[in-house]
Amino acid sequence: MPKHLLLILFFSIGMSQTNPMVTSIRFHGNEVTDDYIIQREIQHPLDAPLDSSVINNDKNRLLNLGIFNDVRFMVISQNDGTVELNYIFLETWRYLPAIVPQYSEETGWSLLLGLAVKNFRGHNQSLYINMSFGGLDAYGIAFEDPWIMGDHVSLYTDIWRHEYPSMFLPYNMVETYSNLIFGRYFGYSKKVKVGLEVIRREFNGSEESYIMEYLSPTISMTYDTRDLYSNPTKGFYIKWIYDGKYGFTENNISFALLSQSYSVYKSLSSGDKPWIIGLNGTLNLNPGKIPYPWTEYLGGAYTIRGWSVPNNNIYSSGQYDYRFGHHQWMASMELRKTIIPKRVPVPGIEYGLDIAFFLDAGAISDKIGSLGDQIPMVGAGFGIRIPMTGYQSIRCDYGYAYYNGEWIDESLYVTFGHKF
């Protein structure tokens, strides 16, 4: 062991010519995670000058795996003037058993019984086995491996059955579906996914019912330069999706979803309590002849905040037709401020606090040609974000709804993860 003190060195890029050479890299704390899972994310070279910017990028990539609460680094000086770079890992919970109430906008309150196995076999794989009762009666299983083979080739597969009353239509919904999705990274910022989903969807009403059976091929392309997925402070996130719906029974109609989403994040101040601005624009189009029960809406935690989640009374009243349709655009701005930086006192436990101010706008229409003629729905408000192991963060937003010169509504939302 070297006799020098342990030093945490933060060298600037401009001083790289005087930085010591890194002759070895070691990992500590990865009791479950295999070394090769970590090694393939490390880009700092051996026998090269110590570069703090490369180290920080390596740290962010490792945190984005979602299997570590925290990643730290330490530099140990050697007798010959070189240094040893050490990465220290605080692994998150591997097993997340759940017997908890859960809430979603579409299904309301349910009791979730399930097991999530993260970092399955130490290979950064995820296995989910869940069932729920109440607003959503469901059961299913899912498996994900973000790098199953080759040059960053990923796999996701699942099979589920859901039953729940529709939010605003007079139907009881029964959905059975299964996915198989392969993806591949090109570098660290570009990703393409190709998948096939088999879907059976029943709309069971007291007066009429519909059954839709589809093959759903999907293609998505993503450009992602965010520094941290859970709470980005800089970068771009751009995503294009083609999601086809091709009926394979006589009465089914074929159509598709074309979606584009553009997000940008920028830190407005430095330090561990920065101000961060985020902007997002989204366009969702459904070309083809869309069957009646397939209706989208605006208003809620993931579209236009400040508007209450629609129910059958809102839908059937005829006063809020501008909230329903098939084609939509949305724009959002958030200003976030870190009040308590994220801390990990022990592995598996996180705490911190961010506040946020937001402004949302959007419109929806039955026809693509009339989408630009719609009066925008607007929502504005504020909220808090609390980091939570396994869920990125708890988000609590309170907003006010504005439309055509009037304040219409106000709503509180409690959910997981950022809107964008």
Secondary structure, DSSP 8 states (H G I E B T S, - for coil): ---S-EE-----GGGGGGS-EEEEEEEES-SSS-HHHHHTT----SSEE--HHHHHHHHHHHHHTSSEEEEEEEEEE-TTS-EEEEEEEEE--SEEEEEEEEEETTTEEEEEEEEEEEEETTTTEEEEEEEEEES-EEEEEEEEEEEEETTTEEEEEEEEEEEEE-SSSS-EEEEEEEEEEEEEEETTTEEEEEEEEEEEEEEE-SS-EEEEEEEEEEEEEEEE--S-SSS-SSEEEEEEEEEEEEE-STT---EEEEEEEEEEEEESS-SSS-EEEEEEEEEEE--B---TT--EE--STTSSTTS----HHHHHTSTTGGGEESEEEEEEEEEEEEEEEEEEEETTEEEEEEEEEEEEEEEEESSGGGGGGS--EEEEEEEEEEEETTTEEEEEEEEEEEETTEEEEEEEEEEES---
